[in-house]
Amino acid sequence: MTGRERFMTALENKKPDRMPCQAYCWTVYYLNTYLGGIDGYAAAERFGLDPVISVIPNFVYNDSDLAKWQINISDKKQSKEEESWIETIETPKGALTQKLHRNQFTTWITEPIIKNEADFELWNEFIPIPAKVDWRPVIEAQKRVGDKGIVRSGYYDFGQGSPFQSFETLYGMEKLIMTAMDKPDWLHYVLNEILKKKLTVIERGGKFELDLIETGGGSGSSTVISPSMHRKFCLPYDKIQHQAIHNAGAKVTYHLCGGIMPLLETVVENEADALETMTPPEMGGDCILAEATKRIGDKICFIGGFDQNKGFENGNPELVKKMVKELFEACPDGGYICSPSDHFFFGDPENIQAFVEAAKECKY
């Protein structure tokens, strides 16, 4: 099989010639620190890895829409390792503000843009959405990858891949949970408005050139919200979005960073093709991969499960190979892509080489 055939067979929840593996989105920090600044294509070639390249399309906006959403940056502070700033968004009917922070690894929000219902109405009326989608960066990536691998990405969103998780980014987790309890009707109104925007941009995208679209987000996991809350506020919107993505020609992987075991059967209902990141308890998740296989392994592909902290960062090639073999044995019928359970920033390249070599030895 080619690498592409191997990945696509697994995503169809079938058995390829051997277990496919991926690096899960090479971080710039790791590429610069450990691999001399090469890009993800070169990293895959170095390790003999079937490439999974993450590329987003260009989203094209009308100038008239952008004019109603003017972003001004102030109070910028910078130290040797971190920086912070305030963004004030001027709209025709008032201003919105958010505070952000960034270090060498990531960017995060310290004060969300939506604080109350009035803020949401401003956001909802004036947030620009793309007028069209330019797929040229994705098409170029597909040409570079060829039949060696696949191209995946998130699509248009507002922080995370699905309405509930995106609103958490915009509103804050504690407030979101309280709103779900105290004002469920208003929250459903919000989620419907977010979903409508996402569906509009999916429609404007035409035929998708991406192989795999990532939806979901960690704030929908059972380590954050209850399974009943997930079923009420995530499932209905996820299912509609996934159907639209399928109609556009791409497959869907539903991303839950942490707790998944109480949500396994619910995720099957949202009609995703794959579930990630299958994070083990040692990394703060709750995934027992063999149990997940018994419960829903015949219905959905799994991606992830490898503890990169134990394996890449603190392990050695012998340990890494043992860990990969255990994951292979937990999914004996295919429908599994071996992958680190999240972005990784540290680790001896020899351990990544062992990871790739071990996966190649796992033949069905």
LINURGI-V385627 format. One record per pair of residues at least 6 apart in sequence whose ideal C-beta (glycine too) atoms are under 7 Angstrom apart, sorted by the first residue. I is the first residue (numbers start at 1). J is the second residue. D is the distance in Angstrom with one decimal. If there is no record, write none. Layout:
# LINURGI-V385627
i:I j:J d:D
i:I j:J d:D
This chain:
# LINURGI-V385627
i:1 j:16 d:5.6
i:1 j:17 d:4.7
i:2 j:147 d:4.1
i:2 j:148 d:6.8
i:3 j:50 d:3.1
i:3 j:147 d:6.9
i:3 j:148 d:4.5
i:3 j:149 d:4.5
i:4 j:147 d:4.7
i:4 j:148 d:6.7
i:4 j:149 d:5.9
i:4 j:150 d:5.9
i:6 j:16 d:4.4
i:6 j:17 d:6.7
i:6 j:20 d:4.5
i:6 j:50 d:6.4
i:7 j:20 d:5.2
i:7 j:50 d:6.8
i:7 j:149 d:6.5
i:7 j:150 d:4.8
i:7 j:337 d:6.7
i:9 j:16 d:4.1
i:10 j:16 d:5.7
i:10 j:20 d:5.3
i:10 j:301 d:5.6
i:10 j:334 d:6.3
i:10 j:335 d:6.0
i:10 j:336 d:6.3
i:10 j:337 d:5.1
i:11 j:212 d:6.8
i:11 j:251 d:5.2
i:11 j:273 d:5.4
i:11 j:274 d:5.8
i:11 j:301 d:5.2
i:13 j:300 d:6.2
i:13 j:301 d:4.9
i:13 j:335 d:3.9
i:14 j:334 d:5.7
i:14 j:335 d:6.5
i:15 j:333 d:6.1
i:15 j:334 d:3.0
i:15 j:364 d:4.9
i:16 j:334 d:6.2
i:17 j:363 d:6.6
i:17 j:364 d:6.8
i:18 j:360 d:6.3
i:18 j:362 d:5.7
i:18 j:363 d:4.5
i:18 j:364 d:6.5
i:19 j:328 d:5.2
i:19 j:336 d:6.4
i:19 j:338 d:5.6
i:19 j:359 d:5.3
i:19 j:362 d:4.0
i:20 j:50 d:6.2
i:20 j:337 d:5.0
i:21 j:337 d:6.7
i:21 j:338 d:4.1
i:21 j:339 d:6.4
i:21 j:355 d:6.7
i:21 j:356 d:6.4
i:21 j:359 d:3.8
i:22 j:52 d:4.1
i:22 j:337 d:5.9
i:22 j:339 d:4.7
i:23 j:49 d:6.3
i:23 j:340 d:6.9
i:24 j:339 d:4.8
i:24 j:340 d:4.9
i:24 j:343 d:6.7
i:25 j:54 d:4.8
i:25 j:343 d:6.1
i:26 j:40 d:4.4
i:26 j:43 d:5.4
i:27 j:343 d:5.1
i:27 j:344 d:6.8
i:27 j:345 d:5.6
i:29 j:104 d:6.0
i:29 j:105 d:5.8
i:29 j:345 d:5.0
i:30 j:344 d:6.3
i:30 j:345 d:5.5
i:31 j:37 d:6.3
i:31 j:38 d:6.0
i:31 j:39 d:6.8
i:31 j:43 d:6.3
i:34 j:349 d:5.7
i:35 j:43 d:5.8
i:35 j:349 d:6.8
i:40 j:53 d:5.6
i:41 j:51 d:6.3
i:41 j:53 d:6.7
i:41 j:144 d:6.1
i:44 j:51 d:3.8
i:47 j:352 d:5.7
i:47 j:353 d:5.5
i:47 j:356 d:4.8
i:48 j:356 d:5.7
i:49 j:356 d:5.1
i:50 j:148 d:6.0
i:50 j:149 d:4.6
i:51 j:145 d:5.4
i:51 j:148 d:5.6
i:51 j:149 d:3.7
i:52 j:149 d:5.5
i:52 j:150 d:5.7
i:52 j:152 d:6.0
i:53 j:141 d:5.2
i:53 j:145 d:5.7
i:53 j:149 d:6.9
i:53 j:151 d:5.1
i:54 j:152 d:5.9
i:54 j:153 d:5.1
i:55 j:137 d:5.4
i:55 j:138 d:5.3
i:55 j:141 d:4.3
i:55 j:151 d:5.7
i:55 j:153 d:5.8
i:56 j:153 d:4.8
i:56 j:154 d:6.8
i:57 j:133 d:5.1
i:57 j:134 d:5.8
i:57 j:135 d:4.9
i:57 j:137 d:6.1
i:57 j:138 d:5.3
i:58 j:134 d:3.9
i:58 j:136 d:6.9
i:58 j:137 d:6.1
i:59 j:130 d:3.8
i:59 j:133 d:6.1
i:59 j:156 d:6.2
i:60 j:130 d:5.8
i:60 j:131 d:5.8
i:60 j:132 d:4.8
i:60 j:134 d:5.7
i:61 j:128 d:5.0
i:61 j:130 d:5.7
i:61 j:131 d:6.0
i:62 j:131 d:4.8
i:65 j:128 d:4.0
i:66 j:128 d:5.5
i:68 j:91 d:5.7
i:68 j:92 d:5.6
i:68 j:126 d:4.8
i:69 j:89 d:6.0
i:69 j:91 d:6.4
i:69 j:126 d:5.5
i:69 j:127 d:6.5
i:69 j:128 d:5.2
i:70 j:89 d:6.8
i:70 j:90 d:4.3
i:71 j:87 d:5.6
i:71 j:89 d:5.5
i:72 j:88 d:4.7
i:72 j:90 d:6.7
i:73 j:85 d:5.3
i:73 j:87 d:5.8
i:74 j:86 d:5.1
i:74 j:88 d:6.5
i:75 j:85 d:6.3
i:75 j:86 d:4.6
i:76 j:83 d:6.9
i:76 j:85 d:4.3
i:77 j:83 d:6.5
i:77 j:84 d:5.0
i:81 j:103 d:5.8
i:81 j:104 d:6.7
i:82 j:101 d:6.6
i:82 j:102 d:6.8
i:82 j:103 d:4.7
i:83 j:102 d:5.4
i:84 j:99 d:6.9
i:84 j:100 d:6.7
i:84 j:101 d:4.6
i:85 j:100 d:5.9
i:86 j:97 d:6.2
i:86 j:99 d:5.3
i:87 j:97 d:6.7
i:87 j:98 d:5.2
i:87 j:100 d:6.6
i:88 j:95 d:5.6
i:88 j:97 d:5.0
i:89 j:95 d:6.4
i:89 j:96 d:4.5
i:91 j:122 d:5.6
i:91 j:126 d:4.2
i:93 j:122 d:6.1
i:94 j:122 d:5.6
i:96 j:113 d:5.2
i:96 j:119 d:5.9
i:96 j:122 d:5.8
i:96 j:123 d:6.3
i:98 j:109 d:6.2
i:98 j:111 d:5.7
i:98 j:112 d:6.1
i:98 j:113 d:4.0
i:99 j:110 d:4.6
i:99 j:111 d:3.8
i:100 j:107 d:6.2
i:100 j:109 d:5.7
i:100 j:110 d:6.7
i:101 j:108 d:5.5
i:101 j:110 d:5.3
i:105 j:345 d:5.9
i:109 j:169 d:6.7
i:112 j:170 d:5.6
i:112 j:171 d:5.5
i:112 j:172 d:4.7
i:113 j:123 d:6.7
i:113 j:170 d:5.6
i:114 j:120 d:5.2
i:114 j:123 d:5.7
i:114 j:170 d:4.7
i:114 j:171 d:4.9
i:117 j:186 d:6.8
i:120 j:190 d:6.1
i:124 j:193 d:5.3
i:129 j:197 d:5.3
i:129 j:200 d:6.2
i:129 j:201 d:5.8
i:130 j:156 d:6.5
i:130 j:201 d:5.5
i:130 j:204 d:6.4
i:132 j:204 d:5.8
i:133 j:204 d:5.8
i:133 j:205 d:4.2
i:135 j:209 d:4.4
i:138 j:151 d:6.0
i:138 j:209 d:4.4
i:138 j:210 d:5.7
i:139 j:209 d:5.4
i:141 j:151 d:4.7
i:142 j:151 d:5.4
i:142 j:209 d:6.4
i:145 j:151 d:5.9
i:150 j:211 d:4.1
i:150 j:212 d:6.2
i:151 j:210 d:5.8
i:151 j:211 d:5.6
i:152 j:210 d:6.3
i:152 j:211 d:6.0
i:152 j:212 d:3.8
i:152 j:214 d:6.7
i:153 j:210 d:5.6
i:153 j:213 d:6.9
i:153 j:214 d:6.8
i:154 j:161 d:5.3
i:154 j:213 d:6.9
i:154 j:214 d:4.8
i:155 j:213 d:5.2
i:156 j:198 d:6.4
i:156 j:201 d:4.2
i:157 j:166 d:5.3
i:157 j:198 d:6.8
i:158 j:166 d:4.1
i:158 j:169 d:6.5
i:158 j:170 d:5.9
i:158 j:194 d:6.6
i:159 j:166 d:4.8
i:159 j:169 d:2.6
i:159 j:170 d:6.2
i:160 j:166 d:5.1
i:160 j:169 d:5.7
i:160 j:217 d:3.0
i:160 j:219 d:6.8
i:161 j:214 d:5.4
i:161 j:215 d:3.8
i:161 j:216 d:5.2
i:161 j:217 d:5.5
i:161 j:255 d:6.3
i:162 j:215 d:4.9
i:162 j:216 d:5.3
i:162 j:217 d:6.1
i:162 j:220 d:6.7
i:162 j:234 d:6.5
i:162 j:237 d:6.4
i:162 j:238 d:5.3
i:162 j:241 d:6.4
i:163 j:191 d:4.4
i:163 j:194 d:4.2
i:163 j:195 d:4.9
i:163 j:198 d:7.0
i:163 j:237 d:4.4
i:164 j:191 d:6.1
i:164 j:220 d:5.8
i:164 j:233 d:5.0
i:164 j:234 d:4.7
i:164 j:237 d:6.6
i:165 j:216 d:6.3
i:165 j:217 d:3.0
i:165 j:219 d:4.9
i:165 j:220 d:5.1
i:166 j:194 d:5.9
i:167 j:176 d:6.4
i:167 j:190 d:5.9
i:167 j:191 d:6.6
i:167 j:194 d:6.2
i:168 j:176 d:5.1
i:168 j:219 d:4.0
i:173 j:219 d:5.9
i:173 j:224 d:6.8
i:177 j:225 d:6.6
i:179 j:186 d:6.9
i:179 j:187 d:5.2
i:180 j:187 d:5.5
i:180 j:229 d:5.8
i:180 j:233 d:5.9
i:187 j:233 d:6.5
i:191 j:233 d:6.6
i:191 j:237 d:5.4
i:195 j:237 d:5.0
i:195 j:240 d:6.4
i:195 j:241 d:6.5
i:198 j:241 d:6.1
i:199 j:244 d:5.5
i:202 j:244 d:4.7
i:202 j:245 d:6.4
i:202 j:248 d:5.9
i:205 j:248 d:6.1
i:207 j:248 d:6.4
i:207 j:249 d:5.2
i:208 j:248 d:4.3
i:208 j:249 d:4.8
i:208 j:250 d:4.1
i:210 j:250 d:5.1
i:211 j:250 d:6.5
i:211 j:251 d:6.5
i:212 j:250 d:6.5
i:212 j:251 d:5.1
i:212 j:253 d:5.7
i:213 j:245 d:5.2
i:213 j:250 d:4.9
i:213 j:252 d:5.4
i:214 j:253 d:5.4
i:214 j:255 d:5.2
i:215 j:238 d:6.6
i:215 j:241 d:6.3
i:215 j:242 d:6.8
i:215 j:252 d:5.8
i:215 j:254 d:5.7
i:215 j:255 d:6.8
i:216 j:254 d:4.3
i:216 j:255 d:4.1
i:216 j:256 d:5.7
i:217 j:255 d:6.1
i:218 j:224 d:6.8
i:218 j:256 d:6.8
i:218 j:257 d:3.5
i:218 j:258 d:5.9
i:220 j:230 d:5.8
i:220 j:234 d:4.9
i:220 j:256 d:6.1
i:221 j:256 d:4.4
i:221 j:257 d:6.0
i:221 j:258 d:4.0
i:221 j:259 d:4.5
i:221 j:260 d:6.4
i:222 j:230 d:6.9
i:222 j:259 d:3.4
i:222 j:260 d:6.8
i:222 j:262 d:4.5
i:222 j:263 d:5.3
i:223 j:258 d:3.8
i:223 j:259 d:3.6
i:223 j:286 d:6.9
i:224 j:258 d:6.8
i:227 j:262 d:4.5
i:227 j:263 d:5.9
i:227 j:266 d:6.7
i:230 j:263 d:5.9
i:230 j:266 d:6.2
i:231 j:266 d:5.6
i:235 j:266 d:5.9
i:235 j:269 d:6.1
i:235 j:270 d:5.6
i:238 j:270 d:4.0
i:239 j:269 d:6.9
i:239 j:270 d:4.8
i:239 j:271 d:5.7
i:242 j:252 d:4.9
i:242 j:270 d:5.9
i:242 j:271 d:4.8
i:242 j:272 d:5.7
i:243 j:271 d:6.5
i:245 j:252 d:5.3
i:246 j:252 d:6.9
i:251 j:273 d:4.3
i:252 j:272 d:4.6
i:252 j:273 d:5.3
i:253 j:272 d:6.5
i:253 j:273 d:6.6
i:253 j:274 d:4.0
i:253 j:276 d:5.4
i:253 j:303 d:5.9
i:254 j:267 d:5.6
i:254 j:270 d:6.4
i:254 j:272 d:3.9
i:254 j:275 d:5.3
i:255 j:276 d:5.3
i:255 j:277 d:6.6
i:256 j:263 d:6.7
i:256 j:275 d:7.0
i:257 j:277 d:5.9
i:257 j:279 d:6.3
i:257 j:342 d:6.6
i:258 j:279 d:6.1
i:258 j:284 d:6.1
i:258 j:285 d:4.9
i:259 j:285 d:6.5
i:259 j:286 d:4.8
i:260 j:275 d:6.8
i:260 j:285 d:7.0
i:260 j:286 d:6.7
i:260 j:287 d:5.6
i:261 j:286 d:5.0
i:261 j:287 d:6.6
i:261 j:288 d:6.8
i:264 j:292 d:5.9
i:264 j:295 d:5.3
i:264 j:296 d:4.9
i:265 j:296 d:6.4
i:267 j:275 d:5.3
i:267 j:300 d:6.9
i:268 j:296 d:5.3
i:268 j:299 d:4.9
i:268 j:300 d:5.7
i:272 j:300 d:6.6
i:273 j:300 d:7.0
i:273 j:301 d:6.0
i:274 j:300 d:6.4
i:274 j:301 d:4.0
i:274 j:302 d:6.9
i:274 j:303 d:5.2
i:275 j:300 d:5.5
i:275 j:302 d:5.8
i:276 j:303 d:3.9
i:276 j:304 d:4.6
i:277 j:303 d:6.9
i:277 j:304 d:3.7
i:277 j:341 d:4.5
i:277 j:342 d:5.8
i:278 j:287 d:4.5
i:278 j:289 d:5.8
i:278 j:292 d:6.9
i:278 j:302 d:5.3
i:278 j:303 d:6.9
i:278 j:304 d:3.9
i:278 j:305 d:3.9
i:278 j:341 d:6.6
i:279 j:285 d:2.8
i:279 j:287 d:5.6
i:279 j:304 d:6.6
i:279 j:341 d:4.2
i:279 j:342 d:7.0
i:280 j:287 d:5.6
i:280 j:305 d:6.6
i:280 j:307 d:5.4
i:280 j:341 d:6.8
i:282 j:307 d:5.4
i:282 j:310 d:6.2
i:283 j:307 d:5.5
i:283 j:309 d:6.1
i:283 j:341 d:5.6
i:285 j:341 d:6.9
i:287 j:305 d:6.4
i:289 j:302 d:6.9
i:289 j:305 d:5.0
i:289 j:327 d:6.3
i:289 j:330 d:4.0
i:289 j:331 d:6.7
i:290 j:330 d:4.1
i:292 j:302 d:6.6
i:293 j:330 d:5.9
i:293 j:331 d:5.3
i:297 j:331 d:6.6
i:297 j:333 d:6.6
i:297 j:335 d:6.3
i:301 j:335 d:4.6
i:301 j:336 d:6.7
i:301 j:337 d:6.9
i:302 j:331 d:6.4
i:302 j:335 d:6.8
i:302 j:336 d:5.0
i:303 j:337 d:4.5
i:303 j:339 d:5.3
i:304 j:339 d:4.8
i:304 j:341 d:4.8
i:305 j:327 d:5.2
i:305 j:341 d:6.3
i:306 j:323 d:6.5
i:306 j:327 d:6.4
i:306 j:338 d:6.1
i:306 j:339 d:6.2
i:306 j:340 d:5.0
i:306 j:341 d:6.1
i:307 j:323 d:6.9
i:307 j:341 d:6.5
i:308 j:340 d:4.0
i:308 j:341 d:6.5
i:308 j:344 d:4.3
i:308 j:347 d:6.6
i:311 j:319 d:6.5
i:311 j:320 d:4.7
i:311 j:323 d:5.2
i:311 j:351 d:6.1
i:311 j:355 d:6.9
i:312 j:340 d:7.0
i:312 j:344 d:5.6
i:312 j:346 d:7.0
i:312 j:347 d:3.0
i:312 j:351 d:4.9
i:312 j:352 d:6.3
i:313 j:346 d:4.5
i:313 j:347 d:4.7
i:315 j:351 d:5.6
i:316 j:351 d:6.8
i:317 j:350 d:5.7
i:317 j:351 d:6.1
i:317 j:354 d:3.6
i:320 j:351 d:5.0
i:320 j:354 d:4.2
i:320 j:355 d:5.2
i:320 j:358 d:6.6
i:321 j:354 d:5.4
i:321 j:358 d:4.1
i:324 j:338 d:6.2
i:324 j:355 d:6.1
i:324 j:358 d:3.8
i:324 j:359 d:5.8
i:324 j:362 d:6.8
i:325 j:358 d:6.4
i:325 j:362 d:6.8
i:327 j:338 d:5.5
i:328 j:362 d:4.0
i:334 j:364 d:5.9
i:338 j:359 d:5.3
